[in-house]
Amino acid sequence: MALIKCPECQLEVSDKAAACPKCGYPIAVDKKVQTIEQTGKKYKGMTLIGFFVAVLGLFSLNFSIDLGLSLILVGVVMMFAGKIGGWWHHS
Ligand SMILES: [Zn+2]
């Protein structure tokens, strides 16, 4: 358990507290929203990288079918992982 400063009144409050006991600022709720936003960004980035890897794989098909197919497979798996991960953390 750690103490954090209430952003509203600067009182030291437990980070497990749902709200500041003095001014009622919603501390736990605020932290949860931030975590969800950060997680969402991470998975969106993963989906984007997966997309680029898959596109790179499409171009690589001209040079090497094996390399191209491998890159497409990795890219598609990353896109799915990003989509499923983002969905999982939001529900
Ligand atoms: Zn407060």
PDB file of the backbone (N, CA, C, O) and the ligand in Angstrom, with CONECT records:
HET     ZN  A 101       1
ATOM      1  N   MET A   1       0.853  -1.202   0.000  1.00  0.00           N
ATOM      2  CA  MET A   1       0.000   0.000   0.000  1.00  0.00           C
ATOM      3  C   MET A   1       0.886   1.249   0.000  1.00  0.00           C
ATOM      4  O   MET A   1       1.804   1.365   0.813  1.00  0.00           O
ATOM      5  N   ALA A   2       0.614   2.153  -0.891  1.00  0.00           N
ATOM      6  CA  ALA A   2       1.404   3.374  -1.000  1.00  0.00           C
ATOM      7  C   ALA A   2       0.511   4.597  -0.826  1.00  0.00           C
ATOM      8  O   ALA A   2      -0.693   4.567  -1.081  1.00  0.00           O
ATOM      9  N   LEU A   3       1.156   5.674  -0.379  1.00  0.00           N
ATOM     10  CA  LEU A   3       0.422   6.931  -0.236  1.00  0.00           C
ATOM     11  C   LEU A   3       0.690   7.816  -1.447  1.00  0.00           C
ATOM     12  O   LEU A   3       1.834   7.990  -1.869  1.00  0.00           O
ATOM     13  N   ILE A   4      -0.370   8.360  -1.986  1.00  0.00           N
ATOM     14  CA  ILE A   4      -0.217   9.296  -3.097  1.00  0.00           C
ATOM     15  C   ILE A   4      -0.892  10.615  -2.719  1.00  0.00           C
ATOM     16  O   ILE A   4      -1.776  10.650  -1.863  1.00  0.00           O
ATOM     17  N   LYS A   5      -0.471  11.671  -3.353  1.00  0.00           N
ATOM     18  CA  LYS A   5      -1.072  12.982  -3.075  1.00  0.00           C
ATOM     19  C   LYS A   5      -2.341  13.157  -3.900  1.00  0.00           C
ATOM     20  O   LYS A   5      -2.355  12.903  -5.105  1.00  0.00           O
ATOM     21  N   CYS A   6      -3.394  13.590  -3.240  1.00  0.00           N
ATOM     22  CA  CYS A   6      -4.642  13.875  -3.952  1.00  0.00           C
ATOM     23  C   CYS A   6      -4.397  15.051  -4.908  1.00  0.00           C
ATOM     24  O   CYS A   6      -3.937  16.109  -4.478  1.00  0.00           O
ATOM     25  N   PRO A   7      -4.701  14.874  -6.193  1.00  0.00           N
ATOM     26  CA  PRO A   7      -4.441  15.951  -7.153  1.00  0.00           C
ATOM     27  C   PRO A   7      -5.314  17.191  -6.918  1.00  0.00           C
ATOM     28  O   PRO A   7      -5.023  18.275  -7.424  1.00  0.00           O
ATOM     29  N   GLU A   8      -6.380  17.008  -6.145  1.00  0.00           N
ATOM     30  CA  GLU A   8      -7.318  18.107  -5.928  1.00  0.00           C
ATOM     31  C   GLU A   8      -6.919  18.954  -4.718  1.00  0.00           C
ATOM     32  O   GLU A   8      -6.882  20.181  -4.806  1.00  0.00           O
ATOM     33  N   CYS A   9      -6.612  18.284  -3.556  1.00  0.00           N
ATOM     34  CA  CYS A   9      -6.361  19.050  -2.327  1.00  0.00           C
ATOM     35  C   CYS A   9      -4.981  18.757  -1.726  1.00  0.00           C
ATOM     36  O   CYS A   9      -4.666  19.283  -0.658  1.00  0.00           O
ATOM     37  N   GLN A  10      -4.138  17.925  -2.386  1.00  0.00           N
ATOM     38  CA  GLN A  10      -2.767  17.599  -1.963  1.00  0.00           C
ATOM     39  C   GLN A  10      -2.693  16.778  -0.683  1.00  0.00           C
ATOM     40  O   GLN A  10      -1.602  16.602  -0.142  1.00  0.00           O
ATOM     41  N   LEU A  11      -3.806  16.272  -0.182  1.00  0.00           N
ATOM     42  CA  LEU A  11      -3.813  15.428   1.017  1.00  0.00           C
ATOM     43  C   LEU A  11      -3.221  14.062   0.656  1.00  0.00           C
ATOM     44  O   LEU A  11      -3.450  13.554  -0.441  1.00  0.00           O
ATOM     45  N   GLU A  12      -2.451  13.465   1.593  1.00  0.00           N
ATOM     46  CA  GLU A  12      -1.884  12.142   1.329  1.00  0.00           C
ATOM     47  C   GLU A  12      -2.959  11.086   1.546  1.00  0.00           C
ATOM     48  O   GLU A  12      -3.526  10.965   2.632  1.00  0.00           O
ATOM     49  N   VAL A  13      -3.227  10.320   0.483  1.00  0.00           N
ATOM     50  CA  VAL A  13      -4.304   9.336   0.513  1.00  0.00           C
ATOM     51  C   VAL A  13      -3.737   7.985   0.065  1.00  0.00           C
ATOM     52  O   VAL A  13      -2.815   7.933  -0.749  1.00  0.00           O
ATOM     53  N   SER A  14      -4.294   6.894   0.601  1.00  0.00           N
ATOM     54  CA  SER A  14      -3.899   5.557   0.150  1.00  0.00           C
ATOM     55  C   SER A  14      -4.299   5.377  -1.312  1.00  0.00           C
ATOM     56  O   SER A  14      -5.382   5.788  -1.730  1.00  0.00           O
ATOM     57  N   ASP A  15      -3.390   4.744  -2.092  1.00  0.00           N
ATOM     58  CA  ASP A  15      -3.729   4.538  -3.506  1.00  0.00           C
ATOM     59  C   ASP A  15      -4.808   3.464  -3.681  1.00  0.00           C
ATOM     60  O   ASP A  15      -5.324   3.269  -4.781  1.00  0.00           O
ATOM     61  N   LYS A  16      -5.137   2.779  -2.603  1.00  0.00           N
ATOM     62  CA  LYS A  16      -6.225   1.793  -2.654  1.00  0.00           C
ATOM     63  C   LYS A  16      -7.591   2.444  -2.391  1.00  0.00           C
ATOM     64  O   LYS A  16      -8.633   1.844  -2.652  1.00  0.00           O
ATOM     65  N   ALA A  17      -7.570   3.677  -1.870  1.00  0.00           N
ATOM     66  CA  ALA A  17      -8.824   4.356  -1.567  1.00  0.00           C
ATOM     67  C   ALA A  17      -9.558   4.693  -2.863  1.00  0.00           C
ATOM     68  O   ALA A  17      -8.944   5.097  -3.850  1.00  0.00           O
ATOM     69  N   ALA A  18     -10.874   4.523  -2.846  1.00  0.00           N
ATOM     70  CA  ALA A  18     -11.673   4.812  -4.044  1.00  0.00           C
ATOM     71  C   ALA A  18     -11.727   6.316  -4.291  1.00  0.00           C
ATOM     72  O   ALA A  18     -11.737   6.772  -5.434  1.00  0.00           O
ATOM     73  N   ALA A  19     -11.763   7.085  -3.187  1.00  0.00           N
ATOM     74  CA  ALA A  19     -11.846   8.536  -3.329  1.00  0.00           C
ATOM     75  C   ALA A  19     -11.147   9.200  -2.162  1.00  0.00           C
ATOM     76  O   ALA A  19     -10.991   8.595  -1.101  1.00  0.00           O
ATOM     77  N   CYS A  20     -10.722  10.450  -2.349  1.00  0.00           N
ATOM     78  CA  CYS A  20     -10.089  11.225  -1.283  1.00  0.00           C
ATOM     79  C   CYS A  20     -11.102  11.464  -0.160  1.00  0.00           C
ATOM     80  O   CYS A  20     -12.217  11.917  -0.421  1.00  0.00           O
ATOM     81  N   PRO A  21     -10.717  11.159   1.110  1.00  0.00           N
ATOM     82  CA  PRO A  21     -11.662  11.319   2.223  1.00  0.00           C
ATOM     83  C   PRO A  21     -11.983  12.784   2.521  1.00  0.00           C
ATOM     84  O   PRO A  21     -13.002  13.083   3.144  1.00  0.00           O
ATOM     85  N   LYS A  22     -11.119  13.693   2.081  1.00  0.00           N
ATOM     86  CA  LYS A  22     -11.340  15.115   2.379  1.00  0.00           C
ATOM     87  C   LYS A  22     -12.220  15.795   1.318  1.00  0.00           C
ATOM     88  O   LYS A  22     -13.219  16.437   1.643  1.00  0.00           O
ATOM     89  N   CYS A  23     -11.829  15.641   0.052  1.00  0.00           N
ATOM     90  CA  CYS A  23     -12.562  16.376  -0.990  1.00  0.00           C
ATOM     91  C   CYS A  23     -13.375  15.464  -1.908  1.00  0.00           C
ATOM     92  O   CYS A  23     -14.154  15.942  -2.732  1.00  0.00           O
ATOM     93  N   GLY A  24     -13.189  14.138  -1.760  1.00  0.00           N
ATOM     94  CA  GLY A  24     -14.015  13.214  -2.555  1.00  0.00           C
ATOM     95  C   GLY A  24     -13.526  13.003  -3.982  1.00  0.00           C
ATOM     96  O   GLY A  24     -14.263  12.476  -4.816  1.00  0.00           O
ATOM     97  N   TYR A  25     -12.282  13.411  -4.275  1.00  0.00           N
ATOM     98  CA  TYR A  25     -11.740  13.205  -5.626  1.00  0.00           C
ATOM     99  C   TYR A  25     -11.600  11.704  -5.900  1.00  0.00           C
ATOM    100  O   TYR A  25     -11.019  10.993  -5.080  1.00  0.00           O
ATOM    101  N   PRO A  26     -12.114  11.201  -7.026  1.00  0.00           N
ATOM    102  CA  PRO A  26     -12.097   9.751  -7.306  1.00  0.00           C
ATOM    103  C   PRO A  26     -10.700   9.242  -7.688  1.00  0.00           C
ATOM    104  O   PRO A  26     -10.307   9.320  -8.852  1.00  0.00           O
ATOM    105  N   ILE A  27      -9.949   8.719  -6.700  1.00  0.00           N
ATOM    106  CA  ILE A  27      -8.551   8.346  -6.909  1.00  0.00           C
ATOM    107  C   ILE A  27      -8.414   7.007  -7.647  1.00  0.00           C
ATOM    108  O   ILE A  27      -7.728   6.934  -8.667  1.00  0.00           O
ATOM    109  N   ALA A  28      -9.057   5.952  -7.142  1.00  0.00           N
ATOM    110  CA  ALA A  28      -8.922   4.624  -7.754  1.00  0.00           C
ATOM    111  C   ALA A  28      -9.498   4.625  -9.168  1.00  0.00           C
ATOM    112  O   ALA A  28      -8.923   4.014 -10.069  1.00  0.00           O
ATOM    113  N   VAL A  29     -10.608   5.293  -9.366  1.00  0.00           N
ATOM    114  CA  VAL A  29     -11.258   5.341 -10.680  1.00  0.00           C
ATOM    115  C   VAL A  29     -10.320   5.973 -11.699  1.00  0.00           C
ATOM    116  O   VAL A  29     -10.185   5.484 -12.821  1.00  0.00           O
ATOM    117  N   ASP A  30      -9.670   7.069 -11.297  1.00  0.00           N
ATOM    118  CA  ASP A  30      -8.752   7.791 -12.166  1.00  0.00           C
ATOM    119  C   ASP A  30      -7.597   6.886 -12.603  1.00  0.00           C
ATOM    120  O   ASP A  30      -7.231   6.862 -13.778  1.00  0.00           O
ATOM    121  N   LYS A  31      -7.026   6.145 -11.651  1.00  0.00           N
ATOM    122  CA  LYS A  31      -5.896   5.262 -11.944  1.00  0.00           C
ATOM    123  C   LYS A  31      -6.295   4.168 -12.928  1.00  0.00           C
ATOM    124  O   LYS A  31      -5.536   3.839 -13.841  1.00  0.00           O
ATOM    125  N   LYS A  32      -7.496   3.601 -12.740  1.00  0.00           N
ATOM    126  CA  LYS A  32      -7.966   2.514 -13.587  1.00  0.00           C
ATOM    127  C   LYS A  32      -8.120   2.989 -15.036  1.00  0.00           C
ATOM    128  O   LYS A  32      -7.729   2.285 -15.966  1.00  0.00           O
ATOM    129  N   VAL A  33      -8.678   4.161 -15.220  1.00  0.00           N
ATOM    130  CA  VAL A  33      -8.889   4.705 -16.565  1.00  0.00           C
ATOM    131  C   VAL A  33      -7.550   4.879 -17.263  1.00  0.00           C
ATOM    132  O   VAL A  33      -7.427   4.564 -18.447  1.00  0.00           O
ATOM    133  N   GLN A  34      -6.538   5.380 -16.545  1.00  0.00           N
ATOM    134  CA  GLN A  34      -5.211   5.580 -17.132  1.00  0.00           C
ATOM    135  C   GLN A  34      -4.600   4.262 -17.583  1.00  0.00           C
ATOM    136  O   GLN A  34      -4.004   4.183 -18.658  1.00  0.00           O
ATOM    137  N   THR A  35      -4.750   3.215 -16.753  1.00  0.00           N
ATOM    138  CA  THR A  35      -4.195   1.904 -17.091  1.00  0.00           C
ATOM    139  C   THR A  35      -4.845   1.375 -18.357  1.00  0.00           C
ATOM    140  O   THR A  35      -4.154   0.850 -19.230  1.00  0.00           O
ATOM    141  N   ILE A  36      -6.158   1.502 -18.472  1.00  0.00           N
ATOM    142  CA  ILE A  36      -6.871   1.002 -19.648  1.00  0.00           C
ATOM    143  C   ILE A  36      -6.413   1.754 -20.885  1.00  0.00           C
ATOM    144  O   ILE A  36      -6.230   1.148 -21.941  1.00  0.00           O
ATOM    145  N   GLU A  37      -6.223   3.070 -20.773  1.00  0.00           N
ATOM    146  CA  GLU A  37      -5.778   3.861 -21.925  1.00  0.00           C
ATOM    147  C   GLU A  37      -4.385   3.444 -22.375  1.00  0.00           C
ATOM    148  O   GLU A  37      -4.126   3.338 -23.574  1.00  0.00           O
ATOM    149  N   GLN A  38      -3.478   3.204 -21.412  1.00  0.00           N
ATOM    150  CA  GLN A  38      -2.111   2.796 -21.754  1.00  0.00           C
ATOM    151  C   GLN A  38      -2.104   1.428 -22.414  1.00  0.00           C
ATOM    152  O   GLN A  38      -1.400   1.208 -23.400  1.00  0.00           O
ATOM    153  N   THR A  39      -2.912   0.486 -21.852  1.00  0.00           N
ATOM    154  CA  THR A  39      -2.987  -0.852 -22.411  1.00  0.00           C
ATOM    155  C   THR A  39      -3.536  -0.789 -23.829  1.00  0.00           C
ATOM    156  O   THR A  39      -3.037  -1.469 -24.725  1.00  0.00           O
ATOM    157  N   GLY A  40      -4.564   0.028 -24.029  1.00  0.00           N
ATOM    158  CA  GLY A  40      -5.159   0.164 -25.353  1.00  0.00           C
ATOM    159  C   GLY A  40      -4.149   0.647 -26.375  1.00  0.00           C
ATOM    160  O   GLY A  40      -4.128   0.162 -27.507  1.00  0.00           O
ATOM    161  N   LYS A  41      -3.301   1.610 -25.982  1.00  0.00           N
ATOM    162  CA  LYS A  41      -2.288   2.153 -26.890  1.00  0.00           C
ATOM    163  C   LYS A  41      -1.279   1.082 -27.267  1.00  0.00           C
ATOM    164  O   LYS A  41      -0.865   0.987 -28.422  1.00  0.00           O
ATOM    165  N   LYS A  42      -0.882   0.271 -26.281  1.00  0.00           N
ATOM    166  CA  LYS A  42       0.103  -0.779 -26.501  1.00  0.00           C
ATOM    167  C   LYS A  42      -0.419  -1.759 -27.554  1.00  0.00           C
ATOM    168  O   LYS A  42       0.311  -2.140 -28.469  1.00  0.00           O
ATOM    169  N   TYR A  43      -1.683  -2.164 -27.420  1.00  0.00           N
ATOM    170  CA  TYR A  43      -2.241  -3.147 -28.351  1.00  0.00           C
ATOM    171  C   TYR A  43      -2.503  -2.539 -29.723  1.00  0.00           C
ATOM    172  O   TYR A  43      -2.398  -3.224 -30.741  1.00  0.00           O
ATOM    173  N   LYS A  44      -2.848  -1.242 -29.751  1.00  0.00           N
ATOM    174  CA  LYS A  44      -3.038  -0.578 -31.042  1.00  0.00           C
ATOM    175  C   LYS A  44      -1.710  -0.537 -31.790  1.00  0.00           C
ATOM    176  O   LYS A  44      -1.676  -0.743 -33.004  1.00  0.00           O
ATOM    177  N   GLY A  45      -0.606  -0.271 -31.068  1.00  0.00           N
ATOM    178  CA  GLY A  45       0.720  -0.250 -31.667  1.00  0.00           C
ATOM    179  C   GLY A  45       1.081  -1.613 -32.213  1.00  0.00           C
ATOM    180  O   GLY A  45       1.666  -1.719 -33.291  1.00  0.00           O
ATOM    181  N   MET A  46       0.740  -2.650 -31.483  1.00  0.00           N
ATOM    182  CA  MET A  46       1.024  -4.026 -31.892  1.00  0.00           C
ATOM    183  C   MET A  46       0.270  -4.351 -33.185  1.00  0.00           C
ATOM    184  O   MET A  46       0.827  -4.962 -34.096  1.00  0.00           O
ATOM    185  N   THR A  47      -1.007  -3.936 -33.258  1.00  0.00           N
ATOM    186  CA  THR A  47      -1.814  -4.166 -34.456  1.00  0.00           C
ATOM    187  C   THR A  47      -1.194  -3.457 -35.651  1.00  0.00           C
ATOM    188  O   THR A  47      -1.149  -4.004 -36.753  1.00  0.00           O
ATOM    189  N   LEU A  48      -0.718  -2.237 -35.426  1.00  0.00           N
ATOM    190  CA  LEU A  48      -0.120  -1.430 -36.498  1.00  0.00           C
ATOM    191  C   LEU A  48       1.167  -2.082 -37.006  1.00  0.00           C
ATOM    192  O   LEU A  48       1.380  -2.186 -38.214  1.00  0.00           O
ATOM    193  N   ILE A  49       2.036  -2.526 -36.065  1.00  0.00           N
ATOM    194  CA  ILE A  49       3.294  -3.170 -36.457  1.00  0.00           C
ATOM    195  C   ILE A  49       2.983  -4.454 -37.232  1.00  0.00           C
ATOM    196  O   ILE A  49       3.631  -4.750 -38.235  1.00  0.00           O
ATOM    197  N   GLY A  50       1.992  -5.210 -36.762  1.00  0.00           N
ATOM    198  CA  GLY A  50       1.586  -6.439 -37.439  1.00  0.00           C
ATOM    199  C   GLY A  50       1.161  -6.166 -38.876  1.00  0.00           C
ATOM    200  O   GLY A  50       1.489  -6.926 -39.788  1.00  0.00           O
ATOM    201  N   PHE A  51       0.425  -5.066 -39.068  1.00  0.00           N
ATOM    202  CA  PHE A  51      -0.032  -4.676 -40.398  1.00  0.00           C
ATOM    203  C   PHE A  51       1.167  -4.392 -41.315  1.00  0.00           C
ATOM    204  O   PHE A  51       1.198  -4.839 -42.462  1.00  0.00           O
ATOM    205  N   PHE A  52       2.151  -3.646 -40.798  1.00  0.00           N
ATOM    206  CA  PHE A  52       3.328  -3.305 -41.614  1.00  0.00           C
ATOM    207  C   PHE A  52       4.144  -4.560 -41.944  1.00  0.00           C
ATOM    208  O   PHE A  52       4.653  -4.699 -43.056  1.00  0.00           O
ATOM    209  N   VAL A  53       4.265  -5.469 -40.974  1.00  0.00           N
ATOM    210  CA  VAL A  53       5.007  -6.715 -41.218  1.00  0.00           C
ATOM    211  C   VAL A  53       4.318  -7.520 -42.308  1.00  0.00           C
ATOM    212  O   VAL A  53       4.979  -8.095 -43.173  1.00  0.00           O
ATOM    213  N   ALA A  54       2.970  -7.562 -42.268  1.00  0.00           N
ATOM    214  CA  ALA A  54       2.217  -8.309 -43.281  1.00  0.00           C
ATOM    215  C   ALA A  54       2.390  -7.676 -44.667  1.00  0.00           C
ATOM    216  O   ALA A  54       2.546  -8.390 -45.658  1.00  0.00           O
ATOM    217  N   VAL A  55       2.364  -6.335 -44.741  1.00  0.00           N
ATOM    218  CA  VAL A  55       2.557  -5.628 -46.023  1.00  0.00           C
ATOM    219  C   VAL A  55       3.963  -5.901 -46.555  1.00  0.00           C
ATOM    220  O   VAL A  55       4.154  -6.133 -47.749  1.00  0.00           O
ATOM    221  N   LEU A  56       4.950  -5.868 -45.643  1.00  0.00           N
ATOM    222  CA  LEU A  56       6.335  -6.170 -46.011  1.00  0.00           C
ATOM    223  C   LEU A  56       6.411  -7.589 -46.578  1.00  0.00           C
ATOM    224  O   LEU A  56       7.118  -7.843 -47.553  1.00  0.00           O
ATOM    225  N   GLY A  57       5.671  -8.507 -45.950  1.00  0.00           N
ATOM    226  CA  GLY A  57       5.630  -9.895 -46.417  1.00  0.00           C
ATOM    227  C   GLY A  57       5.081  -9.987 -47.834  1.00  0.00           C
ATOM    228  O   GLY A  57       5.584 -10.757 -48.653  1.00  0.00           O
ATOM    229  N   LEU A  58       4.024  -9.181 -48.129  1.00  0.00           N
ATOM    230  CA  LEU A  58       3.436  -9.172 -49.473  1.00  0.00           C
ATOM    231  C   LEU A  58       4.475  -8.768 -50.523  1.00  0.00           C
ATOM    232  O   LEU A  58       4.548  -9.360 -51.599  1.00  0.00           O
ATOM    233  N   PHE A  59       5.286  -7.739 -50.190  1.00  0.00           N
ATOM    234  CA  PHE A  59       6.330  -7.296 -51.121  1.00  0.00           C
ATOM    235  C   PHE A  59       7.433  -8.348 -51.238  1.00  0.00           C
ATOM    236  O   PHE A  59       8.001  -8.546 -52.311  1.00  0.00           O
ATOM    237  N   SER A  60       7.730  -9.022 -50.119  1.00  0.00           N
ATOM    238  CA  SER A  60       8.802 -10.019 -50.115  1.00  0.00           C
ATOM    239  C   SER A  60       8.454 -11.231 -50.968  1.00  0.00           C
ATOM    240  O   SER A  60       9.345 -11.968 -51.390  1.00  0.00           O
ATOM    241  N   LEU A  61       7.149 -11.445 -51.229  1.00  0.00           N
ATOM    242  CA  LEU A  61       6.728 -12.586 -52.053  1.00  0.00           C
ATOM    243  C   LEU A  61       7.398 -12.547 -53.425  1.00  0.00           C
ATOM    244  O   LEU A  61       7.627 -13.593 -54.032  1.00  0.00           O
ATOM    245  N   ASN A  62       7.714 -11.348 -53.918  1.00  0.00           N
ATOM    246  CA  ASN A  62       8.384 -11.200 -55.216  1.00  0.00           C
ATOM    247  C   ASN A  62       9.781 -11.819 -55.200  1.00  0.00           C
ATOM    248  O   ASN A  62      10.255 -12.326 -56.217  1.00  0.00           O
ATOM    249  N   PHE A  63      10.440 -11.774 -54.025  1.00  0.00           N
ATOM    250  CA  PHE A  63      11.812 -12.266 -53.913  1.00  0.00           C
ATOM    251  C   PHE A  63      11.862 -13.691 -53.383  1.00  0.00           C
ATOM    252  O   PHE A  63      12.580 -14.542 -53.909  1.00  0.00           O
ATOM    253  N   SER A  64      11.084 -13.936 -52.332  1.00  0.00           N
ATOM    254  CA  SER A  64      11.107 -15.252 -51.704  1.00  0.00           C
ATOM    255  C   SER A  64       9.727 -15.583 -51.167  1.00  0.00           C
ATOM    256  O   SER A  64       9.219 -14.883 -50.292  1.00  0.00           O
ATOM    257  N   ILE A  65       9.116 -16.638 -51.677  1.00  0.00           N
ATOM    258  CA  ILE A  65       7.768 -17.041 -51.242  1.00  0.00           C
ATOM    259  C   ILE A  65       7.801 -17.428 -49.765  1.00  0.00           C
ATOM    260  O   ILE A  65       6.916 -17.053 -48.997  1.00  0.00           O
ATOM    261  N   ASP A  66       8.842 -18.190 -49.372  1.00  0.00           N
ATOM    262  CA  ASP A  66       8.936 -18.653 -47.980  1.00  0.00           C
ATOM    263  C   ASP A  66       9.025 -17.479 -47.015  1.00  0.00           C
ATOM    264  O   ASP A  66       8.307 -17.429 -46.016  1.00  0.00           O
ATOM    265  N   LEU A  67       9.921 -16.523 -47.325  1.00  0.00           N
ATOM    266  CA  LEU A  67      10.101 -15.351 -46.461  1.00  0.00           C
ATOM    267  C   LEU A  67       8.812 -14.527 -46.423  1.00  0.00           C
ATOM    268  O   LEU A  67       8.370 -14.104 -45.355  1.00  0.00           O
ATOM    269  N   GLY A  68       8.213 -14.302 -47.602  1.00  0.00           N
ATOM    270  CA  GLY A  68       6.980 -13.521 -47.689  1.00  0.00           C
ATOM    271  C   GLY A  68       5.870 -14.126 -46.865  1.00  0.00           C
ATOM    272  O   GLY A  68       5.210 -13.427 -46.096  1.00  0.00           O
ATOM    273  N   LEU A  69       5.654 -15.447 -47.019  1.00  0.00           N
ATOM    274  CA  LEU A  69       4.581 -16.115 -46.286  1.00  0.00           C
ATOM    275  C   LEU A  69       4.843 -16.078 -44.779  1.00  0.00           C
ATOM    276  O   LEU A  69       3.918 -15.911 -43.984  1.00  0.00           O
ATOM    277  N   SER A  70       6.117 -16.235 -44.394  1.00  0.00           N
ATOM    278  CA  SER A  70       6.463 -16.191 -42.963  1.00  0.00           C
ATOM    279  C   SER A  70       6.131 -14.822 -42.383  1.00  0.00           C
ATOM    280  O   SER A  70       5.545 -14.721 -41.305  1.00  0.00           O
ATOM    281  N   LEU A  71       6.514 -13.756 -43.113  1.00  0.00           N
ATOM    282  CA  LEU A  71       6.261 -12.394 -42.631  1.00  0.00           C
ATOM    283  C   LEU A  71       4.760 -12.125 -42.555  1.00  0.00           C
ATOM    284  O   LEU A  71       4.290 -11.521 -41.590  1.00  0.00           O
ATOM    285  N   ILE A  72       4.002 -12.568 -43.561  1.00  0.00           N
ATOM    286  CA  ILE A  72       2.547 -12.366 -43.552  1.00  0.00           C
ATOM    287  C   ILE A  72       1.935 -13.074 -42.347  1.00  0.00           C
ATOM    288  O   ILE A  72       1.078 -12.523 -41.656  1.00  0.00           O
ATOM    289  N   LEU A  73       2.390 -14.310 -42.106  1.00  0.00           N
ATOM    290  CA  LEU A  73       1.866 -15.087 -40.978  1.00  0.00           C
ATOM    291  C   LEU A  73       2.149 -14.367 -39.659  1.00  0.00           C
ATOM    292  O   LEU A  73       1.253 -14.219 -38.827  1.00  0.00           O
ATOM    293  N   VAL A  74       3.399 -13.917 -39.464  1.00  0.00           N
ATOM    294  CA  VAL A  74       3.769 -13.200 -38.235  1.00  0.00           C
ATOM    295  C   VAL A  74       2.930 -11.931 -38.093  1.00  0.00           C
ATOM    296  O   VAL A  74       2.426 -11.623 -37.013  1.00  0.00           O
ATOM    297  N   GLY A  75       2.786 -11.190 -39.213  1.00  0.00           N
ATOM    298  CA  GLY A  75       2.014  -9.947 -39.198  1.00  0.00           C
ATOM    299  C   GLY A  75       0.563 -10.182 -38.823  1.00  0.00           C
ATOM    300  O   GLY A  75       0.001  -9.454 -38.005  1.00  0.00           O
ATOM    301  N   VAL A  76      -0.053 -11.212 -39.428  1.00  0.00           N
ATOM    302  CA  VAL A  76      -1.468 -11.512 -39.151  1.00  0.00           C
ATOM    303  C   VAL A  76      -1.643 -11.927 -37.689  1.00  0.00           C
ATOM    304  O   VAL A  76      -2.594 -11.509 -37.028  1.00  0.00           O
ATOM    305  N   VAL A  77      -0.717 -12.753 -37.189  1.00  0.00           N
ATOM    306  CA  VAL A  77      -0.800 -13.189 -35.787  1.00  0.00           C
ATOM    307  C   VAL A  77      -0.701 -11.976 -34.853  1.00  0.00           C
ATOM    308  O   VAL A  77      -1.429 -11.885 -33.865  1.00  0.00           O
ATOM    309  N   MET A  78       0.221 -11.033 -35.182  1.00  0.00           N
ATOM    310  CA  MET A  78       0.379  -9.828 -34.349  1.00  0.00           C
ATOM    311  C   MET A  78      -0.874  -8.966 -34.386  1.00  0.00           C
ATOM    312  O   MET A  78      -1.285  -8.420 -33.362  1.00  0.00           O
ATOM    313  N   MET A  79      -1.487  -8.839 -35.568  1.00  0.00           N
ATOM    314  CA  MET A  79      -2.709  -8.039 -35.684  1.00  0.00           C
ATOM    315  C   MET A  79      -3.830  -8.656 -34.852  1.00  0.00           C
ATOM    316  O   MET A  79      -4.565  -7.947 -34.163  1.00  0.00           O
ATOM    317  N   PHE A  80      -3.955  -9.974 -34.921  1.00  0.00           N
ATOM    318  CA  PHE A  80      -4.983 -10.655 -34.144  1.00  0.00           C
ATOM    319  C   PHE A  80      -4.723 -10.521 -32.650  1.00  0.00           C
ATOM    320  O   PHE A  80      -5.637 -10.264 -31.866  1.00  0.00           O
ATOM    321  N   ALA A  81      -3.442 -10.703 -32.264  1.00  0.00           N
ATOM    322  CA  ALA A  81      -3.074 -10.584 -30.850  1.00  0.00           C
ATOM    323  C   ALA A  81      -3.392  -9.184 -30.331  1.00  0.00           C
ATOM    324  O   ALA A  81      -3.892  -9.026 -29.218  1.00  0.00           O
ATOM    325  N   GLY A  82      -3.096  -8.164 -31.152  1.00  0.00           N
ATOM    326  CA  GLY A  82      -3.387  -6.782 -30.773  1.00  0.00           C
ATOM    327  C   GLY A  82      -4.880  -6.543 -30.624  1.00  0.00           C
ATOM    328  O   GLY A  82      -5.323  -5.900 -29.672  1.00  0.00           O
ATOM    329  N   LYS A  83      -5.657  -7.067 -31.577  1.00  0.00           N
ATOM    330  CA  LYS A  83      -7.109  -6.878 -31.540  1.00  0.00           C
ATOM    331  C   LYS A  83      -7.716  -7.608 -30.345  1.00  0.00           C
ATOM    332  O   LYS A  83      -8.518  -7.043 -29.602  1.00  0.00           O
ATOM    333  N   ILE A  84      -7.324  -8.871 -30.170  1.00  0.00           N
ATOM    334  CA  ILE A  84      -7.878  -9.668 -29.069  1.00  0.00           C
ATOM    335  C   ILE A  84      -7.436  -9.083 -27.730  1.00  0.00           C
ATOM    336  O   ILE A  84      -8.239  -8.978 -26.803  1.00  0.00           O
ATOM    337  N   GLY A  85      -6.163  -8.703 -27.626  1.00  0.00           N
ATOM    338  CA  GLY A  85      -5.651  -8.130 -26.383  1.00  0.00           C
ATOM    339  C   GLY A  85      -6.378  -6.853 -26.012  1.00  0.00           C
ATOM    340  O   GLY A  85      -6.756  -6.664 -24.856  1.00  0.00           O
ATOM    341  N   GLY A  86      -6.577  -5.966 -26.994  1.00  0.00           N
ATOM    342  CA  GLY A  86      -7.285  -4.718 -26.741  1.00  0.00           C
ATOM    343  C   GLY A  86      -8.718  -4.968 -26.308  1.00  0.00           C
ATOM    344  O   GLY A  86      -9.229  -4.316 -25.398  1.00  0.00           O
ATOM    345  N   TRP A  87      -9.358  -5.917 -26.970  1.00  0.00           N
ATOM    346  CA  TRP A  87     -10.748  -6.252 -26.658  1.00  0.00           C
ATOM    347  C   TRP A  87     -10.841  -6.854 -25.267  1.00  0.00           C
ATOM    348  O   TRP A  87     -11.743  -6.517 -24.500  1.00  0.00           O
ATOM    349  N   TRP A  88      -9.906  -7.750 -24.936  1.00  0.00           N
ATOM    350  CA  TRP A  88      -9.889  -8.455 -23.664  1.00  0.00           C
ATOM    351  C   TRP A  88      -9.766  -7.469 -22.511  1.00  0.00           C
ATOM    352  O   TRP A  88     -10.455  -7.616 -21.502  1.00  0.00           O
ATOM    353  N   HIS A  89      -8.898  -6.463 -22.642  1.00  0.00           N
ATOM    354  CA  HIS A  89      -8.660  -5.526 -21.554  1.00  0.00           C
ATOM    355  C   HIS A  89      -9.763  -4.491 -21.420  1.00  0.00           C
ATOM    356  O   HIS A  89      -9.902  -3.856 -20.375  1.00  0.00           O
ATOM    357  N   HIS A  90     -10.553  -4.321 -22.485  1.00  0.00           N
ATOM    358  CA  HIS A  90     -11.628  -3.319 -22.402  1.00  0.00           C
ATOM    359  C   HIS A  90     -12.885  -3.901 -21.788  1.00  0.00           C
ATOM    360  O   HIS A  90     -13.696  -3.164 -21.228  1.00  0.00           O
ATOM    361  N   SER A  91     -13.063  -5.232 -21.885  1.00  0.00           N
ATOM    362  CA  SER A  91     -14.309  -5.837 -21.396  1.00  0.00           C
ATOM    363  C   SER A  91     -14.197  -6.233 -19.940  1.00  0.00           C
ATOM    364  O   SER A  91     -15.152  -6.757 -19.367  1.00  0.00           O
TER     365      SER A  91
HETATM  366 ZN    ZN A 101      -8.553  15.498  -1.926  1.00  0.00          ZN2+
END
